[in-house]
Amino acid sequence: MGKGGDSTDDNTAGPSTSGGSDVLQLPRFQPFLDNNFNVAEFTSKVLGGSHTTASAQSEQLRDGVHQLESALSDEVVARNKELLHHVRRMLDAENSVRDVVLSVESLQSAVRRIRAEVVGPYEQIKHKTQQLRNIHATVDILRHVIHRLKLAQKLRAQLAVPAAQLDLAKAAKLITDIRHVDAEADLSAIEAVAADAEFLESARKSVQEQAEAALVEGVESLSQAKVGSALQVIFNLEELQQAVNGLLSRHLHDIEKALRNALDSRHLAAQAAAPGAAAPGAAAGGRPGQAAPGAQDRMWQALRDVLEQISASTVAVWHLQRVVAKKRDPLSHVCFLDVLVGPGEPLLVARFWSDVVRATTDAFASVAKPGKGGFVRDTLTAAYPRLAGLIETMFERLTAETTIKGVLPAVGPAQLQQLLAATSPFQTAYMAGCLSRLTDAVAAAFPGSSRQLPSATEVQKCIGLMHEELKVGASSPQLAAMMAATAAKALALLAERAEYSAASGPELRQLAPAGGAAAYGPVSPNASQLRNIALCSQLQETHRSLSTLLARLPPTAAPALGGALGAVQAAAVDCVAPIFRAVVEACEERLLRMHEWAGYGGAGDGDVTSTSPHVAEAAALLGDFRSEFLSRFVPPPSPSMPSCVGSLVERMACRLLVVFVRHAALLRPLSQSGKLLVAKDLAELQAAVGQQLHPLEQLGQPYRAVKAFRALLFTPAAGIAANPLLGELPPAVTLHHLFSRLPANVQAPHQRSGLTPLQYSLWLDSHTSEECLRSIGAALAAAPSVAAVTTAAGEGGAEASESLALMKRMCAAVGAA
């Protein structure tokens, strides 16, 4: 079959020539293999697209069917054995299924027979089991009832004994056991049990009330035995946590009530307006900030009572904690503290103190609000030191009462800070007022301008006010620290204003000759120097007076006030330091002329009893400085009285001795008579420094270096290393002096560098001793050999060679160190 009647070619292949699968692949059979084959659609398509009749098309279809049948028959014949094999397997499977069905029916029949045989015994076992369950429940109820009745009987017997022999702990244990029995089984419907309910409730309340009363009495009397017994009863009642919390709550409630009454201005005024007093109604209803007569005294007395109550309550809680920390249940061995305080939770005292601080903070904060505190707020602000003193006194007593060896104290320094912080509104207001008073006094005494300096009376008034404010906190370490911090701010302002009041400019460093004398004649201070000397005296008096007071204040005031006094001292020193610096530079300028004087090298008349002119001029300048400058300080600097200027004088004396020794060590050449002149000049300078500036014995190392240098002048090189006195000299000074014992062809460090003695001295001031020794070592390395030095030295060759060898050994030893 095909379109347009072209099916003749398709029929040429007969069944004998095509297999079943080949027949299906013919084009005429392809449409019939489609899964979506539609008969009507196929018929309509074939008839519409063919040029033959329907009969012809039907005939072609019949031929195709015959062809397929022929192909199928051939396929069956070809696969006959395989088909028979599959048929036999299907028969075997059918026989197996028939056997399984018979077995299942046999099993079902056996199950039905067994079920019929088991139902009867099962029903009997189920019935007996229910009976047994009911009997067991009845027995259990009877057991609980009997046990409960026995416990109740024991409790009755226990409570029937005389009060002196009553064991509350045992009774409490019986009550708790009965409660546990009731919790284990429902006995409410049993008449024998219900009959004891009223008795048990009455017994429980009685035992609980007696235990709580004993606990309160034991805590108040601080009796460990009573507290321990009461806690054991309460523990047996399983109400330990509730009882302790209730005790702490009662103490806290009493404190809160006392605080409200002590800080209630109307309540205090009403109490002060006693019957018969004048105008009680006016006293109670007057202005908020106006206190009735006696109301302030009542307020302070009430505050003392509150603090006493806080102390007593804290001691009571501490005593309770002390007992529960040691008390253990004799049966379970559980520590009572573990029951009351869980892991990581605060102890009883810490928890109670935290609540007390919170209540105190709230009470004071409420009073501090504007318009609510009345005269109480004004009184506490104005007399805050008294309030802080009451708190610290109470705290010291509390600390003393709870400090026992081996027991954690109730409170520590941190708790005092917490309680004082509760009064912070009044503390802040009082400190602000104190700072305002102090700064006003400082501004009045030191206006900070270039006008006339304040008078001694104004300065003393300022100092007196600081004394008054600081003495307020003298009895309180905490308050002393706060007052010191406030005074420190005022002193910082004083130091700042003093700097603005001080004169400045080049006039401070000018040393004007008195009456137009010669350049090196007597000197006198100018107006700027006199102003700063007077200002320094005022600052010095402030520093001295407050330093004396600081020694009498608690140590807590030292950190803040000590730093502020240091700032005042620095301001006093800074305003006159240019004067001292100018005098030191003038003295150094005179002493530097020793390098130009030929007397040290052996020239001149050889008079070793006269002082060299440069030392005489320096000594005269020191005398003028003492009479014209130092004498104008009030009081003049004295070693017996420490002062701000005294440190400058001491530094000045040390500097002059060090400079003279340094330059004397650089002298070259230095003859034997020159050494005598150096010793004479050194003695004159010592005398001038000791008389005009500072005692030599108190100068320490510079004075010891002067004595050692005098000994060095007359000690041969061979004996220098063995002389212990020379150990006081810096190695650089010894090495510089030893260059004077070498011939001129061995140059000193400053000679090699082309520096003048003044330039070299400035270089030494700005460099370390190690750098100085390195420069000396470089100079020695560049020196000629020992033989050449010995030859150049002539008669002093032995001393020169020994000196050179010693210098090299010293440099090597210092470098190795």
C-alpha positions in Angstrom: 0.0 0.0 0.0 1.3 3.4 -0.8 0.3 6.8 -2.0 -0.8 7.2 -5.6 -1.2 3.5 -6.0 2.5 2.8 -6.0 2.4 -0.3 -3.8 3.3 -2.8 -6.6 6.9 -2.6 -5.9 6.4 -3.2 -2.2 4.7 -6.6 -2.8 7.6 -8.1 -4.7 9.3 -9.3 -1.5 7.3 -12.2 -0.2 7.3 -14.0 3.1 9.9 -16.5 2.0 12.4 -13.8 1.5 11.9 -11.4 4.5 12.1 -12.1 8.2 9.6 -10.8 10.7 11.8 -7.8 11.7 12.5 -7.1 8.0 8.8 -7.0 7.2 8.2 -4.4 9.8 10.9 -2.2 8.3 9.0 -1.9 5.0 7.7 1.6 4.3 4.1 0.3 4.0 4.1 -0.9 7.6 5.9 2.1 9.1 2.7 4.2 9.8 1.3 1.3 11.9 4.3 1.3 14.2 3.7 4.8 15.5 2.5 5.0 19.1 0.1 7.8 18.2 -1.5 5.9 15.3 -5.0 7.2 14.5 -7.2 5.0 12.2 -9.5 7.8 11.1 -6.7 10.1 10.3 -4.8 7.4 8.4 -7.8 6.4 6.4 -8.6 9.9 5.5 -5.1 10.6 4.5 -4.8 7.5 2.3 -8.1 8.0 0.6 -7.4 11.6 0.0 -4.0 11.2 -1.5 -4.5 8.0 -3.6 -5.6 7.6 -7.1 -7.2 4.2 -6.5 -10.5 3.1 -5.1 -11.3 2.1 -1.5 -11.7 -1.5 -2.6 -8.2 -1.5 -4.1 -6.8 0.0 -0.9 -8.6 -2.7 1.2 -7.2 -5.4 -1.0 -3.8 -4.0 -0.4 -4.3 -4.0 3.3 -5.5 -7.7 3.2 -2.4 -8.6 1.3 -0.3 -6.8 3.9 -2.1 -8.8 6.7 -1.5 -12.0 4.8 2.1 -11.1 4.5 2.4 -10.4 8.2 0.7 -13.6 9.2 3.0 -15.5 6.9 6.0 -13.8 8.5 4.7 -14.5 12.0 4.1 -18.2 11.2 7.7 -18.5 9.9 8.9 -16.8 13.1 7.0 -19.2 15.4 8.4 -22.2 13.5 11.9 -20.8 13.7 11.7 -20.3 17.4 9.6 -23.4 18.3 12.1 -24.8 20.8 12.6 -21.5 22.6 8.8 -21.0 22.9 8.3 -24.5 24.3 11.0 -23.9 26.8 9.3 -20.7 28.0 5.9 -22.6 28.2 7.5 -25.2 30.5 8.9 -22.5 32.8 5.5 -20.9 33.0 4.0 -24.2 34.0 6.6 -24.7 36.7 6.0 -21.2 38.1 2.2 -21.9 38.1 2.8 -25.2 40.1 5.0 -23.3 42.6 2.4 -20.6 43.1 -0.2 -23.3 43.7 2.1 -24.9 46.4 2.6 -21.5 48.1 -1.1 -20.8 48.2 -1.7 -24.2 49.9 1.1 -23.4 52.5 -0.4 -20.0 53.3 -3.8 -21.4 53.8 -2.4 -24.1 56.1 -0.6 -21.4 58.2 -3.7 -19.3 58.4 -5.6 -22.3 59.7 -3.0 -22.9 62.3 -3.1 -19.3 63.5 -6.9 -19.4 63.8 -6.6 -22.6 65.9 -3.9 -21.1 68.2 -5.9 -17.8 68.6 -8.9 -19.8 69.7 -6.8 -21.7 72.2 -5.0 -18.5 73.7 -7.9 -16.1 74.0 -9.2 -17.7 77.2 -5.9 -17.7 79.2 -5.1 -14.1 77.9 -8.4 -12.8 79.3 -7.7 -14.5 82.6 -4.2 -13.0 82.7 -5.4 -9.5 81.9 -8.0 -9.7 84.6 -5.5 -11.0 87.2 -3.0 -8.3 86.2 -5.6 -5.6 86.7 -6.4 -7.1 90.1 -2.7 -7.2 91.0 -2.3 -3.6 89.9 -5.2 -2.5 92.1 -3.9 -4.5 95.0 -0.4 -3.0 94.6 -1.9 0.6 94.4 -3.9 -0.2 97.5 -0.9 -1.5 99.4 1.1 1.6 98.3 -1.6 3.9 99.5 -1.8 2.0 102.8 2.0 2.1 103.2 2.0 5.9 102.7 -0.9 6.3 105.0 0.7 4.2 107.7 4.0 6.0 107.3 2.3 9.4 107.4 0.3 8.4 110.5 3.4 7.3 112.2 5.2 10.5 111.3 2.3 12.6 112.5 2.2 10.6 115.7 6.0 11.2 116.2 5.4 14.9 115.5 2.7 15.1 118.1 4.9 13.4 120.6 7.8 15.8 119.7 5.6 18.9 120.1 4.1 17.6 123.3 7.4 17.8 125.3 8.2 20.9 127.4 9.5 23.9 125.5 13.0 23.5 127.0 13.3 20.0 125.6 11.7 20.7 122.2 13.9 19.8 119.3 12.7 22.1 116.6 15.1 20.7 114.0 13.7 17.2 114.4 10.1 18.5 114.3 10.9 20.4 111.2 12.4 17.3 109.6 9.2 15.4 110.5 7.0 18.1 108.9 9.1 18.0 105.7 8.9 14.2 105.6 5.1 14.3 105.9 5.0 16.9 103.1 7.1 14.6 100.9 4.7 11.7 101.7 1.8 13.9 100.5 3.7 14.7 97.4 4.4 11.1 96.6 0.7 9.9 96.7 -2.7 11.5 96.7 -4.1 10.9 100.2 -6.6 13.8 100.1 -9.6 11.4 100.1 -8.6 9.5 103.2 -10.3 10.6 106.4 -7.4 9.6 108.7 -5.1 11.8 106.7 -7.5 14.7 106.4 -8.0 14.7 110.2 -4.3 15.7 110.7 -4.3 18.5 108.1 -5.2 21.3 110.6 -2.7 20.0 113.2 0.1 19.8 110.6 -0.5 23.3 109.3 -0.5 24.7 112.8 2.7 22.8 113.6 4.4 24.0 110.5 3.6 27.6 111.2 4.6 27.3 114.9 8.0 25.7 114.0 8.6 28.2 111.2 7.8 31.2 113.4 10.0 29.9 116.2 12.9 29.3 113.8 12.7 32.7 112.2 12.5 34.4 115.6 15.5 32.4 116.7 17.3 33.4 113.5 16.6 37.1 114.0 17.7 36.9 117.7 20.8 35.1 116.8 21.8 37.5 114.1 21.1 40.5 116.4 23.1 39.0 119.2 25.8 37.7 116.9 25.5 34.3 118.4 26.8 31.6 116.0 25.2 28.8 118.0 21.7 30.3 117.8 22.0 31.2 114.2 23.3 27.7 113.3 20.4 26.0 115.2 17.8 28.3 113.6 19.3 27.7 110.1 19.2 23.9 110.6 15.5 24.1 111.5 14.8 26.3 108.4 16.9 24.0 106.3 14.9 21.0 107.5 11.7 22.9 106.5 13.3 23.4 103.0 12.8 27.1 103.3 16.4 28.3 103.8 16.5 30.4 100.7 13.2 32.1 101.4 14.1 32.8 105.1 17.5 34.3 104.3 16.1 36.4 101.5 13.3 37.6 103.8 15.8 38.5 106.5 17.9 40.6 104.1 14.8 42.2 102.7 13.7 43.3 106.2 17.0 44.9 106.9 17.0 46.7 103.6 13.4 47.8 104.1 14.3 49.3 107.5 17.3 51.1 106.0 15.2 52.5 103.1 12.5 53.8 105.5 15.1 55.4 107.8 16.7 57.1 104.8 13.4 58.5 103.7 12.7 59.9 107.1 16.2 61.3 107.5 16.2 63.1 104.2 12.5 64.3 104.2 12.7 68.1 104.9 9.0 68.3 105.8 9.2 65.4 108.2 12.2 66.8 109.9 10.6 70.3 110.1 7.5 68.7 111.6 9.6 66.9 114.2 11.5 70.1 115.0 8.2 72.0 115.5 7.5 70.2 118.8 4.2 71.0 120.7 4.5 74.4 122.3 7.1 75.7 119.9 6.5 79.0 118.2 4.6 78.8 114.9 4.9 75.1 114.2 2.7 75.3 111.1 5.0 78.0 109.6 8.0 75.9 110.4 6.5 72.9 108.6 5.2 74.9 105.6 7.9 77.5 105.2 10.1 77.9 102.2 11.7 74.8 100.9 15.3 76.0 101.5 14.5 77.4 105.0 15.2 75.0 107.9 13.1 75.2 111.0 15.0 75.7 114.3 16.6 72.4 115.3 15.7 70.7 112.0 19.3 70.5 110.8 20.4 68.9 114.1 17.6 66.4 113.7 18.7 65.7 110.2 22.3 65.0 111.2 21.2 62.9 114.1 18.9 60.9 111.7 21.8 60.4 109.3 24.0 59.1 112.1 21.2 56.7 113.0 20.9 55.6 109.4 24.6 55.0 109.1 24.5 53.1 112.4 21.7 51.0 111.1 23.6 50.3 107.8 26.6 49.2 109.9 24.6 47.0 112.2 22.7 45.4 109.4 25.9 44.8 107.4 27.5 43.2 110.5 24.4 41.0 110.9 24.5 39.8 107.3 28.2 39.3 107.6 27.7 37.2 110.7 25.0 35.2 108.9 27.3 34.6 106.0 30.1 33.6 108.4 27.8 30.9 109.9 26.3 29.5 106.7 29.9 29.2 105.2 30.7 26.7 108.0 27.4 25.1 108.7 26.6 21.7 107.0 23.6 19.5 107.2 24.5 16.4 109.4 22.6 14.0 107.1 23.4 15.2 103.5 26.6 17.1 104.5 25.5 19.9 102.2 27.0 23.3 102.9 24.4 25.9 103.6 26.3 28.5 101.6 26.2 26.3 98.5 22.4 26.2 98.9 22.1 30.0 99.2 24.7 31.1 96.6 25.1 29.5 93.2 28.2 29.3 91.2 29.3 32.8 90.0 26.8 34.6 92.2 27.8 37.2 94.7 28.0 36.3 98.4 25.4 37.5 100.9 27.2 40.5 102.1 28.2 41.6 98.6 24.6 41.3 97.5 23.2 43.1 100.5 25.8 45.9 100.2 24.9 46.4 96.6 21.3 46.8 97.6 22.2 49.2 100.3 24.3 51.3 97.9 21.4 51.4 95.4 18.9 52.5 98.1 21.3 55.1 99.3 22.0 56.4 95.8 18.3 56.7 95.0 17.6 58.5 98.3 20.3 61.1 97.9 19.6 61.5 94.2 15.9 62.2 95.0 16.9 64.8 97.6 19.4 66.5 95.2 16.7 67.3 92.6 16.0 71.1 92.5 12.9 72.1 94.4 12.5 68.7 96.2 15.3 68.6 98.8 14.5 71.8 100.7 16.9 72.7 103.4 18.3 69.2 103.4 19.8 69.6 99.9 21.3 73.0 100.8 22.6 71.7 104.1 24.2 68.6 102.7 25.8 70.6 99.9 27.2 73.2 102.2 28.4 70.7 104.8 29.3 67.8 102.6 32.6 67.2 104.4 30.6 66.5 107.5 28.5 63.9 105.6 31.6 62.3 104.1 33.2 62.2 107.6 30.2 60.4 109.1 30.3 57.9 106.3 34.0 57.2 106.7 33.7 57.0 110.5 30.9 54.4 110.2 32.9 52.5 107.6 36.1 52.4 109.7 34.0 51.0 112.6 32.4 48.5 110.3 35.7 47.4 109.0 37.1 47.0 112.5 34.2 45.0 113.6 34.3 42.5 110.7 38.1 42.1 110.5 38.8 38.7 112.0 41.7 36.5 111.2 40.7 33.7 108.8 37.4 35.3 107.9 36.7 37.4 104.8 35.8 41.0 106.0 32.4 42.4 105.2 33.7 45.4 103.3 36.8 46.8 101.7 38.1 50.1 100.1 36.0 49.5 97.0 32.8 49.4 99.1 33.7 52.7 100.7 34.1 54.3 97.3 30.6 52.9 96.3 29.0 54.5 99.4 30.7 57.8 98.9 29.7 57.7 95.2 26.1 57.6 96.4 26.5 61.1 97.7 28.0 62.3 94.4 25.4 65.1 93.7 26.4 66.9 96.9 30.1 66.0 96.5 30.1 67.6 93.0 28.2 70.7 94.1 30.5 71.2 97.1 33.7 70.7 95.1 32.4 73.1 92.5 31.8 75.7 95.2 35.2 75.1 96.7 36.9 75.4 93.3 35.0 78.6 92.6 36.2 80.1 96.0 39.8 79.1 95.4 39.9 80.4 91.8 38.4 83.7 92.8 41.1 84.0 95.5 43.8 83.2 93.0 42.4 85.6 90.4 42.3 88.4 93.1 45.9 87.7 94.2 47.4 87.0 90.8 45.5 88.9 88.1 48.0 87.6 85.4 48.9 91.0 84.0 51.9 93.3 83.9 50.5 95.6 86.5 51.8 95.9 90.0 52.4 92.6 91.7 50.0 91.5 94.5 50.8 92.6 98.0 51.9 90.2 100.7 48.5 90.5 102.4 46.7 89.4 99.2 49.0 86.4 98.8 48.6 85.5 102.4 44.8 85.7 102.1 44.9 83.4 99.1 47.2 80.9 101.0 45.0 81.1 104.1 41.9 80.2 102.0 43.7 77.2 100.6 44.7 76.2 104.1 41.1 76.4 105.2 39.7 74.4 102.3 42.4 71.7 102.6 42.0 71.4 106.4 38.4 70.5 105.9 39.4 67.1 104.6 42.3 66.6 107.0 40.4 63.9 109.0 39.2 62.0 105.9 41.6 60.3 103.5 38.9 60.2 100.7 37.9 63.8 101.2 41.5 64.9 101.5 42.2 63.4 98.1 39.2 65.2 96.6 40.1 68.5 98.2 43.7 68.1 97.1 42.5 67.6 93.5 40.4 70.7 93.7 43.2 72.8 95.2 45.5 71.4 92.6 43.4 73.0 89.9 43.5 76.3 91.7 47.3 76.0 92.0 47.6 75.2 88.3 45.7 78.4 87.6 48.0 80.3 90.1 51.1 79.0 88.3 49.7 80.0 84.9 48.8 83.5 86.1 52.2 83.9 87.7 53.9 83.2 84.3 51.8 85.9 82.8 52.8 88.3 85.6 56.5 87.6 85.3 58.7 90.0 83.4 60.4 88.8 80.3 62.9 90.0 77.8 66.7 90.5 77.5 66.7 92.7 80.7 66.5 89.5 82.8 69.9 88.4 81.6 71.6 91.8 81.9 74.0 92.3 84.8 74.2 96.1 85.0 77.2 97.5 86.9 76.0 99.5 89.9 76.4 103.3 89.5 77.9 102.9 86.0 81.0 101.2 87.3 83.5 99.3 85.1 82.5 96.3 83.1 83.5 93.9 85.8 82.6 96.1 88.7 79.8 95.6 91.3 76.4 94.7 89.8 72.9 95.4 90.9 69.4 94.1 89.7 67.3 96.0 87.3 63.5 96.6 87.5 62.6 93.4 85.6 64.9 91.3 87.8 63.5 92.8 91.0 59.9 92.1 89.8 60.7 88.5 89.1 62.6 88.1 92.4 59.5 89.5 94.3 57.2 87.2 92.3 59.4 84.2 92.9 59.4 85.0 96.7 55.6 85.0 96.6 55.4 81.7 94.8 58.1 80.3 97.1 56.0 81.3 100.1 53.0 79.7 98.6 54.9 76.5 97.9 56.5 76.5 101.4 53.3 77.0 103.3 51.3 74.4 101.4 54.2 71.9 101.5 54.2 72.3 105.3 50.4 71.7 105.3 50.8 68.7 103.0 52.9 66.9 105.5 50.0 67.1 108.0 47.4 65.9 105.5 46.5 62.2 104.9 48.8 60.5 102.4 46.0 60.4 99.9 46.4 64.1 99.3 50.0 63.9 98.2 49.6 62.7 94.5 47.4 65.5 93.4 48.7 68.3 95.6 52.3 67.3 95.2 52.1 67.6 91.4 50.4 71.1 91.7 53.1 72.3 94.1 55.7 71.1 91.6 54.1 73.3 89.0 54.2 76.3 91.4 57.9 75.5 92.1 58.6 75.3 88.4 56.9 78.6 87.8 59.0 80.2 90.6 62.2 78.7 89.2 61.4 79.7 85.6 60.9 83.4 86.5 64.4 83.8 88.1 66.3 81.1 86.1 67.5 83.6 83.5 69.1 85.7 86.3 71.0 82.7 87.6 71.9 81.6 84.1 73.3 85.1 83.4 75.4 85.1 86.6 76.7 81.6 85.8 77.7 82.7 82.3 79.4 85.8 83.7 81.4 83.7 86.1 82.3 81.2 83.4 83.4 84.1 81.2 85.7 85.2 84.0 87.0 81.8 84.7 87.6 81.1 81.0 90.3 83.8 81.1 92.6 81.4 82.9 93.6 80.1 79.4 94.9 83.6 78.6 96.8 84.1 81.9 100.5 83.3 81.7 100.9 82.7 85.4 100.0 79.0 85.1 102.7 78.3 82.6 105.5 79.6 84.9 105.7 83.2 83.6 105.2 86.2 85.8 106.7 87.0 89.2 106.2 83.5 90.6 104.0 84.7 93.5 101.8 81.8 94.4 100.1 83.4 97.3 98.0 85.8 95.3 94.7 84.9 93.7 94.6 85.1 90.0 92.6 88.0 88.7 89.9 85.9 86.9 89.1 84.0 90.1 89.1 87.1 92.2 86.6 88.7 89.8 84.4 85.6 89.8 84.5 85.6 93.6 83.6 89.3 93.7 80.7 88.7 91.4 79.4 85.9 93.6 79.7 88.3 96.6 77.7 90.9 94.7 75.2 88.3 93.7 74.7 87.3 97.3 74.3 90.9 98.6 72.4 92.4 95.7 70.2 89.5 94.4 69.9 86.6 96.8 69.4 88.9 99.8 66.2 90.2 98.1 64.5 86.9 98.1 62.0 86.5 101.0 63.4 84.5 102.8 66.9 84.5 101.3 67.9 81.0 100.2 69.5 79.0 103.0 70.8 75.4 103.1 68.9 74.9 106.4 65.5 75.8 104.8 64.6 74.1 101.5 63.2 76.5 98.9 62.5 76.8 95.3 65.5 79.1 94.8 67.7 76.9 96.9 67.8 74.3 94.1 69.0 76.9 91.7 71.7 78.1 94.1 72.9 74.5 94.6 73.0 73.8 90.8 74.9 77.1 90.3 77.5 76.1 92.9 78.0 72.7 91.4 78.3 74.1 87.9 81.0 76.6 88.9 83.1 73.9 90.5 82.7 71.6 87.6 83.6 74.3 85.1 86.7 75.4 87.0 88.0 71.8 87.2 87.2 71.2 83.6 89.2 74.2 82.3 91.9 73.8 84.9 92.4 70.3 83.5 92.8 71.7 80.0 95.6 74.2 81.0 98.8 73.7 78.9 101.6 74.3 79.8 101.2 73.9 83.6 104.4 74.4 85.6 105.0 73.4 89.2 104.3 77.0 90.3 101.3 76.9 88.0 99.9 73.9 89.9 100.3 75.8 93.1 98.4 78.7 91.6 95.6 76.4 90.4 95.4 74.9 93.9 95.3 78.5 95.4 92.6 79.6 92.9 90.6 76.4 93.5 90.7 77.1 97.3 89.6 80.7 96.7 86.7 79.6 94.5 85.7 77.0 97.0 85.6 79.6 99.7 83.6 82.0 97.6 81.1 79.2 96.6 80.8 77.9 100.1 80.3 81.3 101.6 78.1 83.0 99.0 76.2 80.1 97.6 76.0 76.7 99.3 78.1 74.7 101.8 80.6 72.6 100.0 80.0 69.5 102.1 76.4 69.3 100.8 77.3 69.5 97.1 78.2 65.8 96.9 80.1 64.6 93.9 81.3 68.0 92.5 82.9 68.8 95.8 84.6 65.4 96.0 85.8 65.9 92.4 87.4 69.2 93.4 89.3 67.6 96.3 90.4 64.8 94.0 91.6 67.2 91.3 93.7 69.1 93.9 95.3 65.8 94.8 95.8 64.9 91.1 97.8 68.1 90.5 100.6 66.9 92.8 100.4 63.1 92.2 103.0 61.6 89.9 101.7 59.5 87.0 103.1 56.3 88.6 100.9 56.9 91.7 97.6 57.9 90.1 96.3 54.4 89.6 96.9 53.5 93.2 95.3 56.6 94.7 91.7 55.8 95.7 90.9 59.5 96.1 91.3 60.0 92.4 88.5 57.6 91.7 86.1 60.5 92.4 87.3 62.2 89.2 85.7 61.5 85.9 88.2 59.7 83.6 88.0 62.5 81.1 89.2 65.1 83.6 92.2 63.0 84.6 93.1 62.3 80.9 92.7 66.0 80.1 95.1 67.0 82.9 97.7 64.3 81.9 98.0 66.0 78.5 99.7 68.9 80.4 102.5 66.5 81.4 103.2 65.6 77.8 105.3 67.6 75.3 103.6 70.0 73.0 103.8 67.6 70.0 101.1 65.5 71.6 97.9 67.5 70.9 94.8 67.4 73.1 91.5 66.6 71.5 90.3 70.2 71.2 93.7 71.3 69.8 93.5 68.6 67.1 89.9 69.8 66.2 90.9 73.4 66.2 88.4 74.3 69.0 88.9 77.0 71.6 88.5 76.1 75.3 85.1 77.7 75.3 84.0 75.8 72.2 85.3 72.6 73.6 83.5 73.2 76.9 80.3 73.6 75.0 81.0 70.5 73.1 81.5 68.6 76.4 78.2 69.9 77.7 76.3 68.5 74.7 78.1 65.1 74.4 78.3 62.0 76.5 81.4 60.9 78.4 81.8 58.0 76.1 82.0 60.3 73.1 84.6 62.4 75.0 86.7 59.4 75.8 86.6 58.3 72.1 88.0 61.7 71.1 90.7 61.4 73.7 91.6 57.9 72.4 91.8 59.3 68.9 94.2 62.0 70.1 96.4 59.4 71.8 96.4 57.2 68.7 97.7 60.1 66.7 100.4 60.8 69.3 104.1 60.0 68.6 105.7 56.9 70.0 106.7 56.7 73.6 110.4 57.1 72.7 109.6 60.2 70.7 107.6 61.7 73.5 110.4 60.9 76.0 112.9 62.6 73.8 110.8 65.6 73.3 110.1 66.0 77.0 113.8 66.3 77.9 114.3 66.2 81.7 110.7 65.2 82.3 110.8 62.3 79.8 110.2 59.7 82.4 107.1 61.4 83.8 105.9 62.0 80.2 106.3 58.4 79.1 104.6 57.2 82.3 101.8 59.6 81.8 101.3 58.5 78.1 101.3 54.9 79.1 98.8 55.5 81.8 96.5 57.4 79.5 96.5 54.6 77.0 95.8 52.0 79.7 92.9 54.2 81.0 91.4 54.6 77.5 91.7 50.8 76.9 90.2 50.0 80.2 87.2 52.4 79.7 86.7 51.1 76.2 86.7 47.5 77.3 84.2 48.3 80.0 
